[in-house]
């Protein structure tokens, strides 16, 4: 009987280990080529945040912008970046797509060279609604999806489309005409209410349903939406007067409210 020495088993074990490692490296190499093949790149799109949180839908209220406002969405590729810019496009669809189409603006969205993700917007213009009463009684629904191209294929599940719920109604603030001291009525600073005026204010002040408190010591408390008397008189009113002046100087017709009256501050 031939006796095999311990050294023989050690050499055999080493040979087997090397063979296995080599096979694994070859397999990984093939997998990497497949995973990062830039000739077929998927593009994920979603609402939420850049960290990856995904929302099924978000709302857009035409009343909160006198002209154009936007909804932010995110995009990210599966695979490796490339050394040149790539362009992608979105397609509008859904039950209210046709009646909302005139007010929607999409862009040639560009993913820059070397980038794997980006932040973008779809835009809605209140003044371009085919009917100003649209979505004032019933919410609308439109969706957006990627248009497949040579650069990008449709992304992974739950990242292939997103929906925007359309609204177009704005209530007159309860404190516009009356308020109990130390709260103060908005009409004292901004005059007679109209929907057009309030839309214009929201667009330029970026606050809604705010409260003027005579005793407030902080100019603007974002948490409570309270502004001080001095802040509204020395800043907010002036912002609106300047915004109105700029609007009227750049449009053939001065800003006019829904009653046919020129807007004044």
VENRAQUI-V309860 format. One record per residue. RES is the residue in three letters. PSI is psi in radians with two decimals (none if undefined). OMEGA is omega in degrees with one decimal (999 if undefined). Layout:
# VENRAQUI-V309860
res={RES RES}
psi={PSI PSI}
omega={OMEGA OMEGA}
This chain:
# VENRAQUI-V309860
res={UNK UNK UNK UNK UNK UNK UNK UNK UNK UNK UNK UNK UNK UNK UNK UNK UNK UNK UNK UNK UNK UNK UNK UNK UNK UNK UNK UNK UNK UNK UNK UNK UNK UNK UNK UNK UNK UNK UNK UNK UNK UNK UNK UNK UNK UNK UNK UNK UNK UNK UNK UNK UNK UNK UNK UNK UNK UNK UNK UNK UNK UNK UNK UNK UNK UNK UNK UNK UNK UNK UNK UNK UNK UNK UNK UNK UNK UNK UNK UNK UNK UNK UNK UNK UNK UNK UNK UNK UNK UNK UNK UNK UNK UNK UNK UNK UNK UNK UNK UNK UNK UNK UNK UNK UNK UNK UNK UNK UNK UNK UNK UNK UNK UNK UNK UNK UNK UNK UNK UNK UNK UNK UNK UNK UNK UNK UNK UNK UNK UNK UNK UNK UNK UNK UNK UNK UNK UNK UNK UNK UNK UNK UNK UNK UNK UNK UNK UNK UNK UNK UNK UNK UNK UNK UNK UNK UNK UNK UNK UNK UNK UNK UNK UNK UNK UNK UNK UNK UNK UNK UNK UNK UNK UNK UNK UNK UNK UNK UNK UNK UNK UNK UNK UNK UNK UNK UNK UNK UNK UNK UNK UNK UNK UNK UNK UNK UNK UNK UNK UNK UNK UNK UNK UNK UNK UNK UNK UNK UNK UNK UNK UNK UNK UNK UNK UNK UNK UNK UNK UNK UNK UNK UNK UNK UNK UNK UNK UNK UNK UNK UNK UNK UNK UNK UNK UNK UNK UNK UNK UNK UNK UNK UNK UNK UNK UNK UNK UNK UNK UNK UNK UNK UNK UNK UNK UNK UNK UNK UNK UNK UNK UNK UNK UNK UNK}
psi={2.34 2.28 2.17 2.22 2.76 -0.64 -0.55 -0.79 -0.64 -0.75 -0.70 -0.74 -0.73 -0.70 -0.76 -0.72 -0.75 -0.71 -0.75 -0.77 -0.70 -0.74 -0.71 -0.68 -0.68 -0.75 -0.77 -0.68 -0.77 -0.67 -0.71 -0.69 -0.72 -0.79 -0.67 0.50 1.82 -0.11 -0.34 1.65 2.20 2.60 2.02 2.40 2.50 2.79 2.61 -1.95 2.97 -0.26 -0.15 -0.07 2.32 2.22 2.43 -0.61 2.94 2.90 2.58 2.22 1.96 -0.50 -0.28 0.03 2.24 -0.65 -1.63 2.40 3.01 2.83 2.23 2.38 2.91 2.66 2.50 2.44 2.76 2.06 -2.87 2.64 2.88 3.04 0.37 2.75 2.56 2.46 2.47 2.80 2.67 2.69 2.35 2.30 3.11 3.03 -0.49 0.34 -0.76 -0.75 -0.34 -0.22 -0.70 -0.38 -0.04 2.36 2.14 2.75 3.02 1.70 2.33 2.21 1.95 2.79 2.35 -0.17 2.64 -0.17 2.93 2.92 2.30 3.10 2.62 2.53 2.58 2.31 2.01 -0.68 -0.22 0.16 2.36 -0.44 2.08 -0.25 -0.02 2.40 0.34 -0.42 -0.63 2.35 2.54 2.87 2.14 2.67 2.81 2.43 2.85 2.43 1.97 2.55 -3.11 -0.44 -0.66 2.32 2.90 2.48 -2.85 2.91 2.46 0.07 0.56 -0.29 2.88 2.79 2.46 2.21 2.15 2.29 2.76 0.93 2.50 2.08 2.50 2.22 2.45 -0.47 0.35 -0.83 -0.53 2.62 2.60 2.23 2.39 0.08 2.61 2.46 2.44 -0.51 -0.46 -0.52 -0.56 0.00 -2.77 2.43 2.48 2.69 -0.73 -0.77 -0.79 -0.68 -0.76 -0.68 -0.79 -0.73 -0.63 -0.45 -0.40 0.51 2.57 2.46 0.83 2.79 2.27 2.09 2.08 -0.54 -0.04 2.41 -0.23 2.34 -0.90 2.07 1.81 -0.58 -0.70 -0.14 0.65 2.35 2.70 2.82 -0.80 -0.59 -0.72 -0.63 -0.67 -0.22 -1.05 -0.76 -0.72 -0.63 -0.79 -0.64 -0.71 -0.70 -0.72 -0.73 -0.76 -0.70 -0.86 -0.50 -0.26 0.10 2.55 -0.62 2.25 2.71 2.15 2.43 -3.11 -0.16 0.03 0.15 2.48 2.40 2.36 2.62 none}
omega={-179.1 -180.0 178.1 -178.6 179.8 -178.0 179.8 178.3 178.7 179.0 -179.5 179.5 179.9 -179.8 179.9 -179.3 179.8 -179.6 179.4 -179.2 179.1 179.4 179.7 179.9 178.3 180.0 179.7 179.4 178.5 -178.7 -179.6 178.9 -179.2 -175.5 -173.0 176.1 -173.5 177.6 176.2 -176.0 175.6 177.9 175.8 173.7 -178.9 167.9 178.8 174.5 -175.0 179.0 176.1 176.5 -174.3 174.2 179.6 -179.6 172.5 -178.2 170.6 -179.3 179.5 -177.2 -178.4 175.5 -178.7 178.0 -173.5 173.2 -174.7 173.1 -177.7 170.9 -175.5 179.5 178.9 -178.8 167.4 -177.2 -175.3 174.9 178.5 -173.6 178.1 178.2 174.7 -176.7 173.6 -177.9 175.4 176.6 178.3 176.2 179.1 -172.0 -178.8 -176.4 -174.5 -177.7 179.4 -169.8 -176.8 -177.3 -175.8 175.4 175.3 -176.7 164.1 -174.8 -174.3 169.6 -173.5 175.8 178.0 -177.2 176.0 -178.3 178.9 178.4 -172.3 178.9 163.3 -170.3 178.4 -177.0 -177.6 -176.9 -178.0 173.3 -179.0 177.9 -176.4 179.7 179.4 174.5 176.1 179.9 -178.4 178.7 174.8 179.6 174.0 -179.2 -179.5 176.8 179.2 170.6 -178.6 -178.8 176.7 -178.6 -172.9 170.8 178.9 -173.8 -174.8 179.9 -177.5 177.0 -174.6 -179.8 174.2 -174.0 175.7 177.1 -173.7 177.5 179.4 178.6 -174.2 -178.7 175.1 -179.2 -179.6 -176.0 -179.1 -175.8 -177.6 175.7 -179.5 -180.0 13.7 174.3 -174.3 -178.9 -179.6 -179.3 178.5 -176.0 -171.7 174.9 -175.4 -178.7 164.0 -180.0 180.0 179.7 -177.7 175.1 -178.7 177.8 -179.0 -178.3 -174.4 179.8 179.4 174.0 -176.4 176.3 -179.4 -175.3 175.6 -179.0 -175.9 -176.4 -177.6 179.7 176.3 -176.8 178.8 176.4 -174.9 -176.9 -177.9 -178.5 179.7 176.0 -179.4 178.9 -178.0 -178.5 -178.3 -177.8 -174.6 -176.7 -172.2 179.4 179.9 176.3 -177.5 177.7 179.5 179.0 179.0 178.6 179.9 179.2 -176.5 -179.8 -177.7 178.2 -179.7 -179.8 177.6 179.8 -175.9 -177.9 -176.1 178.5 -179.7 -179.2 176.1 179.1 179.2 174.4 999}
